[in-house]
Amino acid sequence: MKVPHSQIKPFLLTFVLLINSAFFCFGNDYTTKTDSTKTKIISFKIKLKSDNKVKLKPAPLKFNKHFAYSFTLDDGYRSAYLTAFPLLNGGKISSPDKNEWKIDQGGDGTISKGLFYSDGFGNKIPFKLALAVNGGLIHDLPVNRGRLSWPEIKEMYNAGWDILNHGFHHATKHGTNYLTEVTENTASIQQNLDFTMSHFVVPGGEGDAGYHLEYEKDALANGSFSVASSGVGPVFNVNSKVNLDKMITSRTFVQSSKDTTSFKTMDRYLKIVDSIVKQPNPVWFNEFTHGTGNTNLWNLSMCFPDFKYYMTTLANKYGTKGNDSIWMAPWQEVYEYIWLRDRIKVDYKQKNKEIEVTIELPEIPENFRYRDISLAVDTSSKFEIESNKDLNIKDDGKTTHKQIFIQLE
């Protein structure tokens, strides 16, 4: 379903918004409560090669990265599977492919080796996006369908892409039952893919004035931790606590222009990203588009050559081929990391070359997909970790001495 141009922020307005919000940080008041009786303690020891003093704290972002970038594809168009997924994850990109609407959602037919950042422990991780989908519009037929199928969404989900609630039918017009749109889509994904979505993206389109407010209210009241709509952001300073409670964020879009002879439009978007990355504090930036095929779907999408150029440039500058400062992860993954980061209590005691570390964990919501902790380590000494076998922990103590990573069950 089309989104009117009035829903899309013009480029210059977007630029001003991003620069003005680059240092924006939410307040520290939380209304979400955790049950202190259900907290858990984990512990381990750090064995140093020297007895220099060590500082230890939760890293602002996973893998102690400087820049988290979340990118979402709206509406569940099939170009996500034909072009975006193989480009980022590695694989055969579709050749030109006209769908049931006579629109080319394919790509250039090449083989991609994937686009990566590293975890700081010698492992490459593919760039991952999120899909905002409408369960009522997902079908397996026809063969040349314009929308994704259930197996295609499942494959991308299994590869680490996140699935966000976008309403069951993408309904916005007068008479829409917003509550039903929210809850039926949740039930549809649960039934077909066996997981519960926890974040909502308000669908754009023609509707009554303020219809997005109804979506926001019903989504937050029915299981969504955050809503992408017309709120704060989309750039957040994450160097201190972030108020994620009933979070409503703004959306900005990356889309191709009518100029198909060069990448000047993409270069302007990339210049904004570069200005954000250069901020002194760690930041989180969130963007959207629709299709990523050869045709600019509804004139609200990225043509595949632009998408390929944009993502490849990000990987070459900020991924493993560049300075490796990016954490290219979907909205849900970043949200859940920051939520946990701000609620753990880290305590450590150093005695000569040994440090005892204890971490108190809060009760984590059952439908969280990610339960990861990154600790930033400030030391010049090599070190190694001593822990029980049940704790999934790794470190870079023999190389850069900068981080410890814990993956909770």
N, C-alpha and C positions, 0 to 999 in steps of 0.2 A: 504494500500500500504506500502511496506517495506521501511524502512529507512536504508541506508547502515551504517555499523559500523564506517566508516570514519566520519560520522556526529556526532557520540557520543563521548564526551570527555572522555578519560580514567580516571579512578578513581583518580590516583595520580595527574594528571593535574587539575582535578576538585578541589581537596583538596587545591592545591597551589592557584588556582584562587579564591576560597572562602576566604582563609585567607588573601590574598593580597587585596581583595576588601571589607573586612569587615568594613573598615572605609571610603569607597569611598562615596563621596557626589558630586552631580552635581553642576555646577555653578548656580548663581542666576539670570542670564539673561533670560528673557522671550520674546518670539516673539508673543505669543498668547495675543490678546488684548481683553479687555472687555469694554463694553459701560457704562461709568460712569453715564449716564442718566438713566440706568436701574438697578442701585443698589437699595438695599432695607435695611431698618434698622429694627432690632428687639431689644427689650429691656425687662429687668426684674430686680427684686430686690433680693438681698441676705440678709436675716435676720439672724444675728449672735446671739449666746447666750452670747458671750463676745466681747469686743471691741479690741481684738488683731488684728494687721495688717494682711491683707490677700493679697496673690499674686495669680493672675489669668492669665492663658495663654492657647492658643490652645494646646491640648495634641498632642504629636508627632504621636500617633496612636489612633485609635478608642478605646473607653473604657479605655483610658490611659494605654494600654498594653505596654509591653517591646518589644515584638517580634511578627511581622506579618509573617505568613507563607502561601504562595500561592502555590497550587499544581494543575497541569493541566494534564488531560488525553487526549492524542492526538488521532485523527482519528475517534472518535465516535464508538468505539467497544462496543458490547452489554454487555460485562463483567462489564462495568461501572454501568449499571442498575441492573444486576444480583447479583453483589457482593459488589462493592464499595459503592453504594448509600445506601443499607440497613445496611451495617456495620456502616457507619458514622451517618446516619439519624435515625437508629433504624428500625428493621423489620426482615423479613424472608430472610436470605441469600440463594441463589439458591443452590440446590444440584448439583453435577457434571452434566454438560450439554454440550454435543457435538453439535457444530454448523454445518452449511452447509459445512465448510471446514474441518470437522472431528477433530476440535480442541476444547478442553474442556474449555469453558469460564465460567463455574459455580464455586461454592465455596464449603463450607463444610456442607451446609444444616442447620446451627444452627440459633437460634434467637438472634439478637443483640439488646441490650438496647440503642445503640447509643454511640457516643463519643462526649464529650462536653467541652467547655470552658464557663466561665460565663461573663456576662456583667458588673459585679460589683454591680448590684442592686438586686441580689438574683435570677436572671433568667439564666437558662442554655441554651446555643446556640449550636446546632449541628455543628460539623466540616463540612465545605463545600468546594467543589473543583470546578474547571472549566472544561468544555468540549470544545476542539477544534474540530469542526465538518465540514464535507463536505456535503453540502445540496444535491448534485447530487448523493450521495451514501446512502442516508437515504430512507429506504423502510419499509413497514409493513409486507411484506412476503419475503421469506417463514417463517414459524413459528420458525424454528431453524436458523434464519438469524444470520450472524456474526456482523451486524451493528445495531445500535439503530434505533428505529422507532420514528416517530414524537410524538406520545403520550408519549413515555418514556422520550424523551428530555424535553417535556413540563412539565411533572411531576417533573423532577429534577430542571428545571428552577423555577417553582413555589415554590420549597422548598429552594430557595436561591442560587442554583448553577448558575454560569455564563456560557454563551455560547460565544465562541470566533470563529472568522472567520479563517478557515483553507484552504480556496480555495474551489471552487465548486466541482471539481473532484479529488483533491489532485494531480494535474498535475505538473510535474517538467521536463519532457523530452524535447528534442529539438523540437521547433515548438509551445510550449505552449504560449497561449495568456494570459499573467499574469493579465492584466487589466480585461479581461473577467472573469477569475477565481475569482478575488476579488469581482467584482460588481455583478456577477450572484449569488454568494453565499449569499451576503447581501440581494439581492432580494428574494432568496429562503427562507431564514429564516424569512424575513418580511412577506412574503405571507403565510407561514405555521404556524408561531408561533407569529406573530404580534408584533415584536419588532425589533429594529435596532441594530445590533452588532457594537461595537465601538473599538475592539482590534483585531489584526491579528497575527496569528502564522504561520510563513513560513513553508510549508510542506517540509519534507526531502525526498530525493530520488536522482536518477540519473538525471543529467541535465547538461546544458552548464555551463561552468565556470562562476561564478558570478551570476547565475540565481536568487539567493536569493536577490541580490541588486535590481533586477527588481521588485520582489515582494514587497520589502520594499518601493520602490518609489511609486508604484501604490497604495499600501494600504494606505500610509500616505496622498496621494493626493486625496483619495476617502473615507474619513470619519473615518479612523482609528486614534485613539489618540496615540497608541503605537504599536510596532511590536516586537514580540519575534523572534530573528534570531541569528545574530553573532555580538552582540554589547557589551554594558557595563553591569556590574553586574556579577552574579545574586544576590549579597548581597549589600544592600544600607543602609548607615547611614541616618536615617530620622530625626535626632535631629535638623536639620536646613533645610532651603528651598531646595527643590528638583526641578531641571529643568525637567519637564515632557513633554516639547514641542517637538513633533516629536521624541518621545522616541524610541530607538532601543536597545533592551536588548539581552544578551546572554541566552542560554538555557543549563541547565545541567539536566541529566537524572538519575533517580533511577531505577535500574533494577536488576533482579535476576541473580545469577551466576549459573554455572552448579552444584554447590554443593547444593544439596537439603536435606542434612542430618542435617543441623544446620542453625542458623540465623547469622552466622559470617559476611556475606556480608552486611546484614541489620544493624548489629551492627557498622560496619565501617561507613556507611552513617549516622547513628544516632550520632556517635561520632563527625562528622562534624557539625551536627545541634547543638549539645551541645556546641561546641567551639564558634559558632556564638551567641548563646543565652547568653553566659558568657561575651560578649562584654559589656563595661560600658554604651554605648549609645543605644537607641532604634534602631532596625534594621528591614529590610524587606528582606525576602529571598524567592526565586521563583524556583520551580523545576517541572519536568515533568516525565511522563512515558507513556506507551501505554496501553496494556491490564492489567487486574487485575484478570484474571481467573486462573484456576488450571494449565493451560499450559502457558509456557513462550512464548507468541505470538510473532512470528518472531524473537525470542531471543532478543527482545527489550522491554520487559515488566516486570512486577512484578508478580510472581506466587502468587495466593491468600494467601497461608500460610505466605509468606513474607510480602505481603501488610497488612494483618491483624496484624501481629506482629509489623510491622513498625508503623502503625497508632495507634494501641493500646498503644504502648510504648510512643509515643508522647503525647497521651491523659493522660496517667498515670503520666508522668513527668511534663507536662506543662499545662494540662487542669484542670478541676475541681477536679480530683483525685490527682493532684500534686500541683505545686505552682501557677497555674492559671495565668501564664504570657503570654500565647499564644493568639494571635488573628488569628484563622485558617480561613482565608477568601480568596476567589478567587482574581486573579490579578485585575480584573475590580473594585471590591469593594475597594481594598486598594488604587489603583490608584486614584479613584474618591474622596476618603477621603482626601488624601494628596493634590490633586489639590485644593479642597475647603479650606482645612486648611491653605494653603499658600496664599490665596487670601482674606480671611476675615480680618477685622480690629476690634480688640476687645479693647474697652475702658471702664474703670470702675473708679468710684469715691467712696471712703469710707468716711463715716461720722459716727463716733462712731460704733454702731452695725449694721449699714445699708450700703449696697453697691449698687449703681446704675450701672447696666451693659448695655452697648449698643454694638451691633455688626453690622457692615456694611457688607452686603453680596454682592458679585459680581453677574453679570448675569451668571447663570449656564446653560451649554449646555442642550438643550431639551432632548437629548438621554441619559443623565446621569440617571442611575438606582438608585443611592444612593445619598442622600443629608443630611449627618449627620455631626454634630459638637460635639466633645468632648472637654470640657475645664478641664484642670488640675488645681485643687484648692490646694493651700498650706496654710493650717490653722489647728490649733489644736482645734478650736472651732466647736461645733455643729452648724448647720445652716439649714435653710429651704428657699424655693424659693417662691417668690410672683410674679405672672405673669398673663397676660390675658388668657382666656380660649382657645384662638386660637393657642397658642404656645404649641407644644408638647415637654415638658421639664421634666426631672426627675433628681434626685440628690441622693447622698449617705450621705447627711449632718448629718444624725442621727447615722451613723455607722462609716465608715472609713474617712469621710470628705475629699475625694480626687478628686471627679469629678462631673461634671455636663454634662448631655447629652441632645442634642437638635436634634430632627428629623424634618427637614424642609419638607414642602409639595412640 
